[in-house]
Amino acid sequence: MLKMSQVETIKELQAKGLGPVAIAERLNITRKMVSKYMAADGFQEIPKEQKETQPSKLDPFKPLIQQWLEEDRKNRYKQRHTAMRIHKRLMAECEGYDASYPIVQRYVKSLREYRYQEGTLELDWQPGEAQVDFGEADFYDAAGEKRMYKYLCVSFPYSNAGYVQLFGGETAECVAHGLQDIFHRIDGVPTRLIFDNASGVGRRVSENVRIAEVFLRFKAHYGFQLTFCNPYAGHEKGNVENKVGYMRRNLFVPLPTVTDVQAFNRELLERCETDWQREHYKKGAPIDLLFEDDKRVFLYLPKTPFGACRYTRVKTDGYGKFLVDGKHFYSSAPEWAGRELVVRIGAHTVEPLAPSGDPISIHIRMFGKQRTDSVDVRTTLSRLLQSPGAWRNSLIRKALPDRLREEMDGLDRAELREALRTMQDLSSRYDFDTALQAMEQASQLGRLTSANSVVLAARLSTFEPEETSSVNLGVYDELLLTTGGSVE
């Protein structure tokens, strides 16, 4: 078939009176081809017939492939599925799969090309709606070590207002905890929340939506509508995706130091609101003014807050430890070894509960794929009181300040038992840190006794140190001089 430019030349030469032989020689094409186009009188474009789509062996597995690729969006680039890895997983995990690798390769390529080539529809967002997504950034901890945290980002597309909250992971408990703190900050509940399909609260596969139990309860408690984005449809929540990057650049550069996550989150709420003084990128009005339109349509807060946690039953080992999230071990207490406990798991804490419902111990919740061991040394005090000979190898000894540790190392068995009993009593009456501080001060005063420690602990828990201004004693000197050295 000739190009249209060649056909046009043939018709032009034909109009000048040249025959098929002369035209064929001049254009170096066959006479038969020239004669065909000389005889033609219509050159409008005719659409090609659409080929009927044939069933593929891969059709039953396409939703699963889409799910894997959607999950990859939250993973590092080098840890995402290749077409070959998808093919091997399907062979290993899916009964009845017999498609060839080239079919998988073509399908994966078509999905990725569609994702980057599809047009983007500009969406109209109403006041009161919010988009939710996670980002990640590095921070310094109290020891100056660099650590990665996840941060929940909530954006209101109508006004372009936004909030962020820091967490160790992307679990449903983290999302519920962060949203609840934001709801109470804004004194209302967004009418609708739009989530990424790869979020920790649930996901949509084809037309089926599965939501985590704790978040389903959270949704029922606050009454908002819930929407999940379509796979490969990032434009459906483009506002929050842009906000994730904006918050990272403006709030987390240079790298902040985080010693208390919950205190840092309270500070973040204020810092986010300070950013609302600028104008909306499109509407030309201040963000804080537009956010008032959002607030006018918010739902009312329920009378009571939601318990953003889940409960699970665990079996402790011989040391009273239990496992959560597959990799993280936490201590209860030695007397609970080998027993079944109910554990309360929140966004920031893990608490094994006694039958009364009171926490046996409280741990900072750990995240990640590396094994961790968290021990609350306070729970070993009662066992150590029964066996003070284990003092030298106990975790409590390791947790003490140097001065107090040296003092207690020098005590005889009876004195050590008395000191441990004082530590236990003060911990239950106040808290463990106050007990250690009081006993350390008693040691510095030269006498580590129960009486001294109790008095100091009471003082520490009652009085806050205040900064005093310098006192001018000169007025008293002058008074003594004028009265002859005596003051009545």
C-alpha positions, 0 to 999 in steps of 0.5 A: 500500500502506498503512502498518501503522499505518493497517491497524491503525486500519482493523481497530480501527474495524472492530471498533467496528462502522464500515463501509467508507464511514465508515472511508474518510471518516475516514481519507481513503482509498478505500473499495475499499482499506478493504474490502480490509483489512477482509476480510484476516485475516492480517498476518504479514510475508512476505519478499520474493523474492530477485531473481536476480543478472544478469551484469554487463559489469563482472564481468571487471574487478571484481578489478582494481577491488578491487586498485586500491582496496586500493592506495589505502589506502596513498595520500593521500586526495586521490590515491585513485581516484574512480569516474570515474578508475577508469572512464577507466583501464579504458577506456584500459588494458583491452581489451574494456571497454565498461561505462558509468560509472553501472555503475562508480559503483554498484559502487565505492559498494557496495564502500565502503559494504560496507567501513564497514558490515560487521560485525567478527568478533573473532578469537582470536590464539594465542601466537607469531603476529605482524601486520605493517604500515607507518606513516609519520611525519615526522622531522628530519634532521641539517640540521634539515630535516623528512623523512618516513620509513616505519616497519615495525610488528610486533605480537604480538596475544596479548601486545600486544607490538610493535616498530618499525623505520625505513626509507626505503620499503616494499620487500621488502628493508626488510621482510626487514631489519627482521624479521630484526633483530627476530627476532634481538632476540627470539631466535626466529621467529614461527610465522605472519606476517599482512600487509596485502594492499597490503604490499611483500612481495606481494599476493593477488588473488582466490585467487592470491598473488604474493610478491616473490622476495627475501621468498620466499627470506627466508620459506624461510630462517626457516620461518614461515607467511605469510598475507595479509589479505582485501581490505577486511578491516582487522579481520583485523590490527586489532591492528597497525593500532592499534599503528601509531598508538600507536607514532607517538604515543608514540615519535615525538612530539615529532619526533625527529632522525635522523642515523643510521637504523640506530643509531636503529633499535637504540635503538627496539628498546630503547624498544619493550621498555620499553613492555611494562611496562604491563598488557594492555588486556584480560587484566590482566597485564603485556605482558612477562609475556604475551610469554613465552608468545609466546616459548615457541612461537617457531621456532628461529633458523637458524644463519646470518642471511639476506642481506636484499638483492637483486642486479641487473645495470646498465649505467653511463653515461659517468661511471660512474653507474647507475640504480636504482628508476627515479629514483635515480642512483648512482656506481661509479667513472670506470674503470667507465664504460660497463660492466655491473656487478652491484649489491647493493641492501639496505634502507639501502645500494646497492653496485656490486660489482667482479668480485671481489665487493668493493664499488666504492662504498657509497651510502645508498639513496634512496627517493621519486619525485624524481630523486636523484644520489648520488656517492661522492667516494672513487671519483674519487681514482684518476682525479683523480691522473691529472688533478690539473688537474681539482682545482678542479672536482672533487667531492672538493674540495667535500667537504673541510673548509674549512681542508684545502681552502684548504691544498690549493688553495695547493699546486703540481701536484706537491705536490697529486698527492702530497697526493691520493696520501696521501688515497687511501692512507689511505682504503684503509688506514683510511677516507675520513673518517679520512683527511680528519681526519688531513690536516686536523690535519696542516694545522692543525699547519702542515705537510701532509705525507704523514709527518704525515698517516700518523702522525695517521691511525694515532693516530686509528684506534687511540686513542679520546679519553678524558676525563681528570680534573684532576690536583692538582700541589700534592703535587709542589710540597710535595715540592720544598719539603721536598727543597730543590728536587731530587727523586731 
